[in-house]
Structure formats: C-alpha cells, structure tokens
C-alpha cells in the first residue's frame, strides 16, 4: 500500500503541469471544447464508440483520450456502454458488410437528437480498404455522418479538435 | 541454430508409410532462413499430418491459392520443429475440390480449414465442425471470394442481413441459461460475438463467433504493388502494424531476392521491440483495470503515452505505421535521437520497476489474477498457442530465438516464460518481455552503423513466392506472398497469432465466473481484425 501511495505522490498530476510543448495546445483545445459543450449540451456529452470494421488502430488512440495526459472526461466528454445512453456515435473503420446491420441497429437505438462522428481515414472515405464484396467503405455510405476526423489513425489531439468541429 | 537431422529420420518414416514426398527447391524461400517446401499427393494429406504429429511437429498455418484462369488449387499447411519450417503443399483439381481434414489430428487447424472452405469452396472431409466461419451473409454459400472468377466487388445486397441462423451449440438443463454478447461491445474494442452458457455465475461453455470485421484483405491485396501491399499489411491489425508490415515485406523481399541493409534490419528490430513494449504496457494496465485496480491502469497508460510520443517525435508516427517499406525502412534515426531513446530506456526501466513493485505486493490483485483463466500446457500445445499465451503455459517457441532472422540472429534473445498458465502468468510474461525488449533496443542502438536504410527493389519473376516469419508482439506471424507478372501481388495470406490464440480463450474461461470474462479476454487480447482479415 505504501508503495502505491508513494508512487501516486511521486508521479503527481501529469494532466495539468505538462512538459510537452503540444500540451499547451491540448489545454487550450480542452477549454474551448468544454465551453462549447457547456453551451450546446448543457455541460456534457455521452459518446458511444462503435468499431464497424476498423483495424483497431483508431481504437488505440480513442483509448488514449482517457489516459491521464488527455483525461478527456474533465471537459465533459465521457464514453458510455450503450447507444441508449449516447448523444454521439463515434464510428471507426470502413463499415464491413458483416457489421452493416449491427451499425444500423446501433444508430436506431441511439435516442434523438444524435450526432455521428466518423473517425479515421477508413471511416471518412474507405481508406486502404475501400468498397468491396466485404466492405461498404465510408460510414456515410451506411448512416448519416455529421463530422469526419481524418487520420490513420487520428492522434488524440486530432480527435479532440474533430469533436470541437461537432460543437461549432 | 537448429538441428535439422530430424527431417531425414522423418522422411524415412514417411517413406516406410508409403507417403511420397517430393522436395521442391524454391531458391527464394531458402534465402530467408530455414524453410523447406515438400509436395505430397492429395491422398496423403491427412496421413502426413498424423506422422507429423507423431514426430512432434507444431502446426503453424494453413492457406490455399488458385492458379489463375479456373486453374487447380494449391493447398498449403506449414509445420515447425526446432526452428525449421516445412511448407507442405498439395495440388487438387478445380472440379469438386476436397481433401481429408488435418483438423482432427491438429485442433489448431480447425478454423483455418473452415476459412479456406468458405473462401475457396475446398471441402475438408471428416472435419468435425463443418459450419461456416468467416462467411456470414455478405455472400452466398455457393460463392467463394478468393476464387479467381469471383469479382472483388462481389454482388452484395444494399443491406447485408445479420447472420441470424448460425447454429450455436446449445445447452439444456435446470438453471442453464445463455448470454449472447456482441458484436457491439460495451467498451472501446473490436466487434465479435460471444455466446455463453452459464449456471449461476459459472461459465459452462463459451463459443466465439468472429468474422464481423472481415474486410476482404486477402482479396483486395491481389494486383497491388509491393509498396501498396506493405501499407495494407500494416493495417491487418492496427496494434501490430510493425509486425505485419515486416512479415509481408520479408516475404516479398524473399520472392524478389532483395537483401535489406544491416541498418534497416536493426531499425526494424527497434520498431518491433517498441511496438511490443507499447502494447504490453497497454495490456498490463488494461488487465488491472478489468479487476478495478485503477492505479495500475493510470500508471501503465501514462507510460504508454510517453512511449508513443517518442515514436511520434523520432519516427513521425505514434504507432509507427508505414515505417517499414519493401527493401528496408522509411524512417532513419539521428545520433541525437538515438541518445534520447537510450535515456528514455533507463527512465522506463526505473518507472516500471516502481509500478510493478506496487502491483506485485497487492493482495487484492493477487486474489483476482492468480489461478483465474487457467490454460493447461496440454491445451496450449494442442491449439498451438503463441506468444505470451503460449509462453505462460509451457510453449516456449519464440521466432526471434528459435528461427532467428536479422537483426535477432546477432543477439542473444532471452525468451520470457512463466509456468502457471493463469492470468497472472500472462501478466508476468509481458513484464519480463518488456525488460527483455529494453535490452534488445539497447543492443540494436549500439550496433547501428551509418549506411543505407533501403535496398533498391527488383521486380520478382512471375510466380515467385516468399514466406515471412516474424515474432510480433502477440507471437509468431506467418505471411505468404506470391507475385504475378509485372511486380503485382497474386496472393497474400497473413496468419496473425490471434488465429491460434482465440480458441484457447474458449477453454481457459471454463469454470470461471462470467464477471471474470473481461479480464480473461484481456489477458489473451486476441486481434479481431487480424483474425477476420
């Protein structure tokens, strides 16, 4: 136990006093994001992430949003376990044909008003996989998309900027 | 280096059994290490596997290919013993193609044969489980996407219906109930379906239904250039972008008789070990998180983030995508950067030991991780478990050690093992592997001499083939490539280690409680995308 407490105190809070130059940008971005979320969504938005056929690269970076450096929850953005609880669907991957119905049903299960963010090059335009017997390509070929965040995969900062686009 | 004498003894045994083996000399494949190609008559396909099993060969991978223009099928199975790989091949006609199954001899071949059956329409006679596997409802059962006459666009419906009527195994009895999970899961993870039968909280049976992220990777690879294939391979499984790109490039380089410069080999080694460390850090945190030990999750994700930022700063990409190209690498390392990486190694080593000390002494974590998710050595061997899953259950194979390729042939790779077979063992193997990888990166940095980082490409002869074998962070990756005319890919088959590790999850969760499934799953952490292709 002492080890844990010692490590917690010696680690300190990495979220705020950050040494990386990009983190000024991060903080700036977060505050703008929070202001817009406050205004438009009354304080917070709930995101349901759906992998509709991704290679798992985008998922790794979406995960990173929850690490102590980005700690995206402090800006009022949190990930929920069900589309029933969500304002926003964050969809990755080209939509594989085997996931098409699952994605449509997830979309239908999300209450209105709802927004769809297509994350990554594959979700934006089909990426390396395109349209084929196995892939529907871009997310917009299957459900309406409000914002796309390109990148292969988009970095956590790009994801935050992209979410800002949703609020704009 | 391995002792290859066993092949003579094995050939003699096969000869006595009346199995005629025709060794085929493929110059390109010999260049890349210890591999031999044997061709047998299709009638001997199953019998060969029986003798292979008796001889102690490990089943590694299986795939087929079709000769263009409604030609016959080549069916391949790859075996390994003591670091020597045997690529077994048989040729069967296009009319009613069928073979006796090897899956009743090697359980590891089960899903691979079902995949080949779906994709090529080659029937494996005597297979105990003839249900579809990769195919859901995107194409009908009489079409086979990897046949040459199947167009890449297929003829899909506007909305592909769900695969409603897949015949899952049923359980009946008082108090037995079913829990269907997925394909859309509660967390930020890939899609797949799990069907549990449980009594109370106890798991009686688990059946995996994968294939949801099948993106037609093998089909859309056909006709690509080497550069384009390297990019696609880097997206077979996004967390293994280095491993898959390396295996694909290694296979292409063999086929084209291109030797990469020593500096490129060392840089590939550095990328691969950096990828291993990044993923192991993520997994160790996630395993702790799945038993609500948030302290470790926060610490490990913090260390992972710092590590990825270095990747971005030094190599231009957080996950190192597209760093490996045919003939070498795309990103060099400056002297200053290699110094800063060296310093970072020391910092991570110290930080890791502090976090791990805190984790090691925690009794509530011990309660959850020890004895949970037990995989016996026998089952691990039967399924050919790889990487940390195998190495926590007595399967010590590591391609970097047993079938070493540059740059691992110049260093001593210490294979990390544990022997309890539980979640804790898989956790501690990862920890040991991080420390071993830190040492390897240090060695590789020391050995870096100035020089080229990419060799000029030369167009391979039509029909030339290569087999790339790389130890990815999940375990051994085996990738087959064949070229067509004009530098174009005719066949690409990447075998991710997940294909062999996924079935072990069905076994290791038995008699655990349903709430422990997430941590059992995370301790294996199979790739859905790498499995479904």
Interface residues (C-beta under 8 A of the other chain):
Chain A: X1 X3 X4 X6 X7 X8 X10 X11 X14 X20 X49 X50 X51 X52 X53 X54 X55 X56 X57 X58 X59 X60 X61 X62 X63 X64 X66 X67 X68 X69 X79 X81 X82 X83 X93 X94 X96 X97 X98 X99 X100 X101 X102 X104 X106 X127 X128 X129 X130 X131 X132 X133 X134 X135 X152 X153 X155
Chain B: X136 X137 X138 X139 X145 X150 X151 X152 X153 X154 X155 X156 X159 X160 X161 X162 X163 X183 X184 X186 X187 X188 X189 X190 X191 X211 X212 X213 X214 X215 X216 X217 X219 X220 X231 X232 X235 X236 X237 X238 X239 X241 X282 X295 X298 X299 X301 X302 X304 X305 X308 X309 X312 X318 X319 X321 X354 X355 X357 X358 X361 X362 X527 X528 X529 X532
